[in-house]
Amino acid sequence: MNLNSEQKWKKLLLELKDLLVGAAFPFMLQLIFSASVILFASYSDEMGISIAALVFGEVLLIVAYIIFGRQNGVVAYRRTVQNNKKREAGSDDVRAVLHVGEYAVYKGFVIALISCVPFIIFQIINAAAPNKPCEFVLMYAFGWAWFPFELINLSGANISEWLNFVWIVVPVAVHAVAYFLGAGKEKKKQLLVAKAQELKGKRNK
């Protein structure tokens, strides 16, 4: 597919919009779980209860990323099939012509990474120059990545905040795997549909 400069920019913008849409719900769930279940970990004087609340919140977050990762994979592969049909029919639909929103393995990683960008920004600022506003945001909005090592530090350890970035691996990896599996499931479904339509066509002849 040879694109001119204008088409490349248009494709880039449309793809970015598509990726942001895919990252929107996982990001919102980060905020919801961090401001509710995981935040409860900071209010308990019992370390056991704090750990239980944190683990429960992390599990909920992982499940959410599995669900949305799978759905993003399904939608992406379905769009790939639809765009292929449009191109075969000679459609001038911009998204079909530019292959926008179609399945690609790297998107499983990128979508989840985009959902973590706000956390990355606040964590970099707070790690480089600790301040109360950033700490407040990290605690209330991104507790899924801030609390694990913070709870360990409460027991007397001294773990650097820079290590909080390691928690990004969890949602990114989970979403990527779920994205791949979701697309694989949709691929099998589309093949069955295609075979059924082919069989129906032969019977009608």
Beta strands, then each sheet from edge to edge (+ up, - down):
end
